[in-house]
């Protein structure tokens, strides 16, 4: 645990818990009339999944996939990487669509916040738990 700081553990843990809470929280806020906050929560939900799939795809491409999926052939690596790439592209396309389309700008706040939380907190915690530097 020497490579990871306390604030990263807290951001990663609480960010992950918040991501689980977004599934019910988005509908709850929309029913109560808090549409703007509901858009931030929806952006966080999609941004977290996009950041997770993009980082996992990046690990697979850089030959750290044996630590994730075990020792398989190149075919297993390709079949693992393609769905993650598709998820990352679709999530990022949704982000770009909200910038250039008619989606509310509050969605982008949640999306970017989730990416930062995942990259700075959750991903280092996952790597620490796996015993990786």
C-alpha positions in Angstrom: 0.0 0.0 0.0 3.0 2.3 -0.1 2.4 3.3 -3.8 -1.1 4.6 -3.2 -2.1 7.6 -1.1 -4.9 7.7 1.4 -6.8 10.3 -0.6 -6.8 7.9 -3.6 -8.2 5.1 -1.5 -11.0 7.4 -0.3 -11.8 8.9 -3.7 -11.7 5.4 -5.3 -13.9 3.8 -2.6 -16.4 6.6 -2.3 -16.5 7.1 -6.1 -17.3 3.4 -6.6 -20.0 3.5 -3.9 -21.4 6.7 -5.6 -21.5 4.9 -8.9 -23.6 2.1 -7.4 -25.9 4.7 -5.9 -26.4 6.4 -9.3 -28.6 3.5 -10.6 -31.5 4.4 -8.2 -30.6 8.0 -7.6 -31.1 9.2 -11.2 -34.7 8.0 -11.3 -35.4 9.3 -7.8 -34.1 12.8 -8.6 -36.0 12.9 -11.9 -39.3 11.9 -10.1 -38.8 14.7 -7.6 -38.3 17.3 -10.3 -34.5 17.7 -10.0 -33.8 17.2 -13.7 -30.5 19.2 -13.7 -29.0 17.1 -10.9 -30.4 13.9 -12.5 -28.4 14.7 -15.7 -25.2 15.0 -13.6 -25.9 11.7 -12.0 -26.6 10.0 -15.4 -23.4 11.5 -16.8 -21.5 10.1 -13.8 -23.0 6.6 -14.3 -22.0 6.5 -18.0 -18.6 8.2 -17.5 -17.6 5.7 -14.9 -18.4 2.7 -17.1 -16.6 4.4 -20.1 -13.5 5.1 -18.0 -13.5 1.5 -16.7 -13.8 -0.1 -20.1 -11.2 2.3 -21.7 -8.6 1.5 -19.0 -9.3 -2.2 -19.2 -8.9 -2.0 -23.0 -5.7 -0.1 -22.6 -4.3 -2.8 -20.2 -5.2 -5.5 -22.7 -3.5 -3.7 -25.5 -0.4 -3.2 -23.5 0.0 -6.9 -22.7 -1.2 -6.7 -19.2 -4.2 -8.8 -20.2 -2.8 -12.0 -18.7 -3.1 -10.5 -15.2 -6.7 -9.7 -16.0 -8.0 -12.7 -18.0 -5.4 -15.3 -17.5 -3.0 -16.9 -20.0 -5.0 -17.3 -23.2 -4.2 -17.2 -26.9 -4.2 -14.1 -29.1 -7.8 -15.0 -30.1 -8.9 -14.6 -26.4 -7.1 -11.3 -26.2 -8.9 -10.0 -29.4 -12.3 -11.2 -28.1 -11.7 -9.5 -24.8 -10.5 -6.2 -26.3 -13.2 -5.7 -28.9 -16.2 -5.4 -26.6 -14.3 -3.1 -24.2 -13.3 -0.9 -27.1 -16.9 -0.8 -28.3 -18.1 0.2 -24.8 -15.5 2.9 -24.6 -16.3 4.3 -28.1 -20.0 4.3 -27.4 -19.6 6.0 -24.1 -17.2 8.6 -25.6 -19.6 9.1 -28.5 -22.3 9.9 -26.1 -20.1 12.4 -24.4 -19.3 14.1 -27.7 -23.0 13.9 -28.6 -23.9 15.8 -25.5 -21.3 18.5 -26.4 -22.3 19.0 -30.0 -25.9 17.8 -29.8 -28.9 18.9 -27.8 -28.2 17.0 -24.6 -28.0 19.1 -21.4 -24.5 20.3 -20.4 -24.9 19.0 -16.9 -24.3 15.5 -18.3 -20.8 16.5 -19.1 -20.0 17.5 -15.5 -20.9 14.1 -14.2 -19.1 12.3 -17.1 -15.8 14.2 -16.6 -16.0 13.9 -12.8 -16.5 10.1 -13.1 -13.5 9.9 -15.4 -11.3 11.7 -12.9 -12.6 9.7 -10.0 -11.9 6.5 -11.8 -8.5 7.4 -13.1 -7.2 9.0 -9.9 -8.9 6.8 -7.3 -10.6 3.6 -8.4 -8.1 2.4 -10.9 -5.1 2.7 -8.5 -7.1 0.9 -5.8 -7.9 -1.9 -8.2 -4.2 -2.2 -9.2 -3.1 -2.1 -5.6 -5.6 -4.9 -4.7 -4.2 -7.0 -7.6 -0.7 -6.5 -6.2 0.5 -4.5 -9.2 2.6 -1.3 -9.1 
